[in-house]
Amino acid sequence: MKKTLLSIALLSTFGSASAEQLSYDFVQVAAIQTEFADIVGFKAKGFEVKGSYEFYPNVFTEVTYFSADDTANDIKFDVDQWQVKAGYIQRLSSNTALDYSLGYGKIEFDYRKGELRAGDETNYYSLNTSIRHMLVEDVEVYAGLGIQKWKKGSDQKYYTLGSQYTFGDFVAGASYTKFSDSEVFAITGRYTF
């Protein structure tokens, strides 16, 4: 009987630890590099800040801000983007979670050469899904798919792939996201709470 109780206690502790590692309560910063297929010659580098909070069981909200720039041929290129999402988490097991979200955001492009300046911007809606899985106790892999419906310009489909390593409340990772006409590489650092 003691062995059975000990086994149940150990299993429930392991399940809790795994669920905590798939937390949707975090603040994350990332160093990024992005390229756009129709904006040749620029490899914009910058940062991304993201916050997520599970405010009700299995319901979360996420806010992201992204900024990058590059200079080529005396032209400075800037891209800024923000997005707000709300979503639902489907916990498939203690090690695997699937989430679905709807988002609203804005992206802005800016070009400067001396006193000359040009730019463009658009708002968009997004539909997103991702799956997260703990391979082992401290290593998570994830993948996602989505579509952005732009009010102006081409709609964007995307996929993302990434992995993360957990050090207690801190998480380090890397990801690659491919949009219809751009791509983003990111090195991330996250604090979970």
Rosetta silent file (secondary structure, phi, psi, omega in degrees, C-alpha in Angstrom):
SEQUENCE: MKKTLLSIALLSTFGSASAEQLSYDFVQVAAIQTEFADIVGFKAKGFEVKGSYEFYPNVFTEVTYFSADDTANDIKFDVDQWQVKAGYIQRLSSNTALDYSLGYGKIEFDYRKGELRAGDETNYYSLNTSIRHMLVEDVEVYAGLGIQKWKKGSDQKYYTLGSQYTFGDFVAGASYTKFSDSEVFAITGRYTF
SCORE:     score description
SCORE:     0.000 S_00000001
   1 L     0.000  -43.039  179.495    0.000    0.000    0.000 S_00000001
   2 H   -61.531  -39.673  179.466    2.820    2.421    0.873 S_00000001
   3 H   -64.573  -39.037  179.391    4.475    1.727   -2.505 S_00000001
   4 H   -65.088  -46.008  178.867    1.191    2.436   -4.322 S_00000001
   5 H   -63.451  -40.861  178.175    0.689    5.744   -2.473 S_00000001
   6 H   -63.546  -42.083  178.196    4.304    6.726   -3.118 S_00000001
   7 H   -61.892  -43.975  178.878    3.916    5.903   -6.839 S_00000001
   8 H   -63.510  -43.029  179.395    0.730    8.009   -7.089 S_00000001
   9 H   -62.153  -43.496  179.313    2.416   10.904   -5.268 S_00000001
  10 H   -64.898  -42.882  179.152    5.445   10.772   -7.589 S_00000001
  11 H   -64.142  -42.481 -179.539    3.288   10.611  -10.715 S_00000001
  12 H   -68.219  -34.421  175.897    1.128   13.535   -9.620 S_00000001
  13 H   -65.637  -43.568  178.604    4.239   15.580   -8.773 S_00000001
  14 H   -62.951  -42.140  179.045    5.735   14.844  -12.198 S_00000001
  15 H   -61.890  -41.276  179.486    2.455   15.789  -13.917 S_00000001
  16 H   -65.599  -41.589 -179.869    2.309   19.077  -12.020 S_00000001
  17 H   -62.234  -42.211 -179.971    5.898   19.957  -12.896 S_00000001
  18 H   -64.848  -42.843 -178.705    5.242   19.313  -16.597 S_00000001
  19 H   -62.974  -39.511  179.618    2.025   21.373  -16.593 S_00000001
  20 H   -64.131  -35.348 -179.330    3.849   24.289  -14.934 S_00000001
  21 H   -68.902  -22.369  175.602    6.518   24.193  -17.636 S_00000001
  22 L   -95.755   35.631 -178.954    3.782   24.647  -20.262 S_00000001
  23 L   -65.306  143.512  172.885    2.663   27.803  -18.504 S_00000001
  24 L  -103.087   13.152  176.189    0.882   30.529  -20.466 S_00000001
  25 L  -106.420  101.131 -177.467    1.865   33.091  -17.801 S_00000001
  26 E  -159.231  163.278  168.766    5.115   34.679  -18.951 S_00000001
  27 E  -124.070  132.619 -174.908    7.057   37.738  -20.088 S_00000001
  28 E  -133.555  140.969  171.568    9.465   37.173  -22.987 S_00000001
  29 E  -122.377  150.696 -178.301   12.102   39.218  -24.804 S_00000001
  30 E  -144.396  145.647  167.204   13.780   38.215  -28.057 S_00000001
  31 E   -93.749  130.465 -174.130   16.574   39.331  -30.361 S_00000001
  32 E  -128.739  157.696  168.754   15.249   39.049  -33.922 S_00000001
  33 E  -134.766  133.547 -178.764   16.299   39.267  -37.549 S_00000001
  34 E  -134.015  147.958  175.953   13.716   39.626  -40.309 S_00000001
  35 E  -134.016  144.667  178.219   13.746   39.748  -44.107 S_00000001
  36 E  -117.689  132.416 -176.762   10.957   40.618  -46.549 S_00000001
  37 L   -62.733  -34.994 -177.566   10.880   39.112  -50.059 S_00000001
  38 L   -95.848    7.060  174.445    9.561   42.317  -51.656 S_00000001
  39 E  -122.865   83.983 -171.465   11.918   44.635  -49.724 S_00000001
  40 E   -75.997  143.483  172.663   15.274   43.593  -51.160 S_00000001
  41 E    95.656   -5.341 -178.583   18.614   44.441  -49.550 S_00000001
  42 E  -116.747  131.652  170.563   17.519   44.774  -45.923 S_00000001
  43 E  -120.316   85.362 -174.015   18.087   42.302  -43.069 S_00000001
  44 E   -71.467  134.168  177.404   16.420   44.182  -40.257 S_00000001
  45 E  -117.792  148.068 -179.872   17.538   43.353  -36.711 S_00000001
  46 E  -176.824 -141.230 -175.402   15.778   44.330  -33.529 S_00000001
  47 E  -142.602  162.708  174.058   13.762   43.023  -30.611 S_00000001
  48 E  -136.863  138.822  175.303   10.412   41.595  -29.653 S_00000001
  49 E  -121.231  132.163 -177.585    8.612   41.821  -26.303 S_00000001
  50 E  -137.385  139.066  174.512    5.747   39.438  -25.532 S_00000001
  51 E  -130.257  140.270  179.331    3.520   38.938  -22.512 S_00000001
  52 E  -135.313  145.985 -179.059    0.960   36.185  -21.952 S_00000001
  53 E  -147.791  126.706  175.099   -1.503   35.592  -19.104 S_00000001
  54 E   -88.495   95.544 -171.307   -3.978   32.779  -18.433 S_00000001
  55 E   -86.669  -11.561  176.971   -6.674   34.895  -16.772 S_00000001
  56 E  -148.362  149.910 -177.820   -9.266   32.098  -16.526 S_00000001
  57 L   -50.486  121.845  177.916   -8.693   28.318  -16.660 S_00000001
  58 L    69.540   11.418  176.338   -7.684   27.464  -20.258 S_00000001
  59 E  -122.513  128.266 -176.280   -8.311   31.040  -21.507 S_00000001
  60 E  -133.941  162.201  172.596   -5.340   33.311  -22.208 S_00000001
  61 E  -130.041  150.474 -176.479   -4.445   36.668  -23.684 S_00000001
  62 E  -141.424  138.024  177.417   -1.162   37.647  -25.342 S_00000001
  63 E  -125.491  132.917 -178.605    0.364   40.996  -26.333 S_00000001
  64 E  -131.625  137.665  171.239    3.378   41.304  -28.663 S_00000001
  65 E  -128.505  135.700 -172.158    5.473   44.289  -29.796 S_00000001
  66 E  -135.542  133.631  178.353    8.177   43.893  -32.458 S_00000001
  67 E  -144.771  130.887  179.574   10.646   46.501  -33.811 S_00000001
  68 E  -148.111  155.779  178.609   13.543   46.063  -36.270 S_00000001
  69 E  -152.938  164.626  176.332   15.618   48.222  -38.620 S_00000001
  70 E  -158.257  157.384  176.884   18.498   48.159  -41.113 S_00000001
  71 E  -126.672  130.977  177.111   20.407   50.648  -43.272 S_00000001
  72 E  -147.946  136.308 -179.389   21.556   49.995  -46.844 S_00000001
  73 L    52.575   42.936 -179.927   22.601   52.452  -49.588 S_00000001
  74 L    62.391   17.014  176.121   21.982   55.384  -47.191 S_00000001
  75 E  -111.567  128.058  176.738   18.348   54.285  -46.754 S_00000001
  76 E   -98.653  127.850  178.838   17.116   53.400  -43.273 S_00000001
  77 E  -112.127  130.293  177.462   14.336   50.821  -43.147 S_00000001
  78 E  -124.911  142.664  170.893   12.185   50.359  -40.024 S_00000001
  79 E  -132.526  131.226  177.296    9.414   47.874  -39.306 S_00000001
  80 E  -129.251  141.080 -178.006    7.220   48.041  -36.199 S_00000001
  81 E  -148.774  141.373  171.031    4.396   45.671  -35.328 S_00000001
  82 E  -134.388  155.043  178.899    2.058   45.033  -32.415 S_00000001
  83 E  -153.483  142.547  174.741   -0.616   42.401  -31.889 S_00000001
  84 E  -119.850  132.570  179.984   -3.150   41.452  -29.208 S_00000001
  85 E  -127.552  153.852  169.414   -4.547   37.900  -29.065 S_00000001
  86 E  -132.825  138.765 -174.684   -7.131   36.024  -27.012 S_00000001
  87 E  -153.050  177.115 -179.012   -7.259   32.260  -27.052 S_00000001
  88 E  -121.549  137.760 -179.556   -8.252   28.906  -25.637 S_00000001
  89 E  -105.782  125.798  173.804   -5.876   26.189  -24.350 S_00000001
  90 E  -108.086  108.290 -177.679   -6.701   22.528  -24.887 S_00000001
  91 E   -85.798  106.583 -177.186   -4.471   20.476  -22.568 S_00000001
  92 L   -77.464  -29.851  176.041   -4.027   17.119  -24.295 S_00000001
  93 L  -163.098 -177.856  178.203   -1.833   15.722  -21.491 S_00000001
  94 L   -68.329  -17.684 -178.315    0.471   16.980  -18.753 S_00000001
  95 L  -108.356   -5.736 -173.175    3.186   17.317  -21.428 S_00000001
  96 E  -136.346  133.721  176.717    1.192   18.585  -24.432 S_00000001
  97 E  -135.662  139.793  176.140   -1.023   21.620  -25.030 S_00000001
  98 E  -115.829  133.401  177.661   -2.836   22.814  -28.148 S_00000001
  99 E  -130.367  154.002 -179.252   -4.031   26.417  -28.306 S_00000001
 100 E  -129.668  138.105 -179.808   -6.232   28.446  -30.632 S_00000001
 101 E  -147.626  155.049  171.673   -6.355   32.249  -30.760 S_00000001
 102 E  -113.009  142.552 -177.604   -7.826   35.248  -32.559 S_00000001
 103 E  -138.211  163.057  174.102   -5.751   38.403  -32.890 S_00000001
 104 E  -137.769  134.412 -178.175   -5.774   42.006  -34.003 S_00000001
 105 E  -154.176 -176.264 -179.863   -2.642   43.962  -34.892 S_00000001
 106 E  -146.056  139.263  175.534   -0.895   46.627  -36.914 S_00000001
 107 E  -125.617  138.705 -178.795    2.330   46.642  -38.936 S_00000001
 108 E  -129.156  136.944  175.908    4.176   49.794  -40.094 S_00000001
 109 E  -116.689  140.397 -177.921    7.021   50.186  -42.606 S_00000001
 110 E  -141.499  134.871  177.808    9.173   53.315  -42.788 S_00000001
 111 E  -124.177  135.924  177.868   11.978   54.355  -45.200 S_00000001
 112 E  -136.159  135.972  171.633   14.266   57.372  -44.697 S_00000001
 113 E  -139.726  105.845 -174.078   17.021   58.844  -46.811 S_00000001
 114 L    60.875 -124.055  179.604   18.234   62.171  -45.494 S_00000001
 115 L   -87.107  -11.854 -179.052   15.164   64.401  -45.256 S_00000001
 116 E   -79.128  140.724 -178.900   13.084   62.171  -47.534 S_00000001
 117 E  -145.494  138.184  176.168   10.662   59.800  -45.854 S_00000001
 118 E  -141.911  157.533  179.748    8.107   57.266  -47.087 S_00000001
 119 E  -170.225  175.248  178.426    6.110   54.573  -45.370 S_00000001
 120 E  -154.942  160.157  179.535    3.059   52.387  -45.241 S_00000001
 121 E  -155.942  157.889  174.760    0.971   50.652  -42.603 S_00000001
 122 E  -155.941  150.329  171.599   -1.967   48.294  -42.257 S_00000001
 123 E   -93.844  160.398  179.604   -4.122   46.706  -39.592 S_00000001
 124 E  -154.275  158.683  172.050   -4.909   42.996  -39.682 S_00000001
 125 E  -110.160  149.830 -179.942   -6.879   40.205  -38.058 S_00000001
 126 E  -135.562  150.775  173.317   -5.299   36.815  -37.350 S_00000001
 127 E  -124.688  125.372 -169.889   -6.369   33.238  -36.710 S_00000001
 128 E  -136.757  149.800  170.397   -3.672   31.111  -35.028 S_00000001
 129 E  -144.894  146.573  176.475   -3.078   27.659  -33.600 S_00000001
 130 E  -148.492  157.029  176.184   -0.022   26.090  -31.997 S_00000001
 131 E  -124.271  136.857  178.936    1.003   22.906  -30.254 S_00000001
 132 E  -122.388  138.333 -178.786    3.541   22.716  -27.406 S_00000001
 133 E  -143.823  133.616  174.970    5.130   19.503  -26.163 S_00000001
 134 E   -85.694  112.048  177.458    7.665   18.699  -23.433 S_00000001
 135 E   -69.018  -48.470  174.245   10.126   16.196  -24.941 S_00000001
 136 E  -136.804 -178.488 -171.818   11.841   15.699  -21.600 S_00000001
 137 L   -52.445  -38.318 -174.747   11.522   17.491  -18.268 S_00000001
 138 L  -112.364    1.299 -175.564   13.337   20.680  -19.359 S_00000001
 139 E  -118.927  121.699  178.386   13.016   20.705  -23.175 S_00000001
 140 E  -112.200  141.595  170.031    9.940   21.958  -25.019 S_00000001
 141 E  -121.188  151.388  179.840    9.313   21.919  -28.768 S_00000001
 142 E  -150.353  158.790  178.028    6.488   23.792  -30.457 S_00000001
 143 E  -147.846  151.628 -179.740    4.973   24.495  -33.845 S_00000001
 144 E  -147.631  159.354  175.826    2.263   26.829  -35.066 S_00000001
 145 E  -134.712  151.635  176.943    0.160   27.787  -38.077 S_00000001
 146 E  -169.454  171.838  175.884   -1.803   30.923  -38.810 S_00000001
 147 E  -139.913  140.570  175.524   -3.229   33.400  -41.249 S_00000001
 148 E  -115.988  127.126  177.547   -3.339   37.197  -41.141 S_00000001
 149 E   -98.483  102.073 -176.916   -6.069   39.032  -43.048 S_00000001
 150 E   -82.218  139.462  176.191   -4.520   42.411  -43.958 S_00000001
 151 L   -70.879  -28.438 -179.581   -6.788   45.402  -44.623 S_00000001
 152 L  -139.163  134.761 -178.575   -4.222   46.641  -47.157 S_00000001
 153 L    93.756 -170.707 -174.841   -1.640   44.535  -48.996 S_00000001
 154 L   -83.763  134.716  172.932   -1.313   40.759  -49.253 S_00000001
 155 L   -62.151  151.680 -175.182   -2.805   38.452  -46.641 S_00000001
 156 E  -119.583  129.352  168.497   -0.161   36.390  -44.862 S_00000001
 157 E  -103.272  149.757 -179.621   -0.080   32.677  -44.067 S_00000001
 158 E  -149.577  160.574  166.873    2.620   31.497  -41.696 S_00000001
 159 E  -135.981  153.444  178.251    4.169   28.617  -39.812 S_00000001
 160 E  -136.111  145.440  177.849    6.546   28.719  -36.866 S_00000001
 161 E  -133.554  140.104  179.137    8.917   26.144  -35.354 S_00000001
 162 E  -163.630  171.161  175.077   10.852   26.457  -32.119 S_00000001
 163 E  -146.534  156.512 -178.410   12.332   24.878  -29.033 S_00000001
 164 E  -142.337  150.582  175.888   13.004   26.017  -25.480 S_00000001
 165 E  -120.915  131.978 -175.016   15.086   24.901  -22.508 S_00000001
 166 E   -98.850  132.253  173.046   13.829   25.545  -18.966 S_00000001
 167 E  -120.470   77.091 -176.444   16.006   26.688  -16.037 S_00000001
 168 L    68.963 -119.133  179.362   13.403   26.869  -13.251 S_00000001
 169 L   -84.384   -8.247 -178.234   11.350   30.018  -13.907 S_00000001
 170 E  -103.729  142.922 -176.248   13.628   31.087  -16.778 S_00000001
 171 E  -133.690  132.162  175.498   13.385   29.713  -20.309 S_00000001
 172 E  -117.564  142.815 -178.133   15.810   30.165  -23.242 S_00000001
 173 E  -160.048 -177.286  177.432   14.922   29.270  -26.801 S_00000001
 174 E  -145.798  148.676  179.215   15.085   29.840  -30.535 S_00000001
 175 E  -147.515  159.648  175.377   12.413   29.984  -33.236 S_00000001
 176 E  -131.922  128.692  177.579   11.909   30.393  -36.968 S_00000001
 177 E  -124.441  127.581  178.738    8.722   31.863  -38.469 S_00000001
 178 E  -113.509  114.557  173.611    8.015   31.847  -42.217 S_00000001
 179 E   -93.954  174.080  179.639    5.308   34.176  -43.509 S_00000001
 180 L   -54.526  -41.901 -177.364    4.080   34.306  -47.133 S_00000001
 181 L  -130.938   22.488  176.736    6.615   37.021  -48.002 S_00000001
 182 E  -156.876  171.554  176.611    8.915   37.321  -44.977 S_00000001
 183 E  -146.977  152.870 -178.366   10.739   35.347  -42.301 S_00000001
 184 E  -134.925  126.841  171.739   11.789   35.956  -38.705 S_00000001
 185 E  -104.274  137.449 -178.054   14.611   34.320  -36.726 S_00000001
 186 E  -139.905  140.571  168.675   14.462   34.800  -32.932 S_00000001
 187 E  -112.375  121.916 -169.117   16.580   34.003  -29.874 S_00000001
 188 E  -116.535  151.971  170.939   14.291   34.217  -26.848 S_00000001
 189 E  -132.818  132.584 -172.861   14.486   34.602  -23.094 S_00000001
 190 E  -133.839  143.491  171.459   11.370   34.092  -20.972 S_00000001
 191 E  -115.684  122.323  178.143   10.371   34.469  -17.328 S_00000001
 192 E   -99.341  146.889 -179.360    7.372   32.387  -16.227 S_00000001
 193 L  -136.070    0.000    0.000    5.293   33.294  -13.204 S_00000001
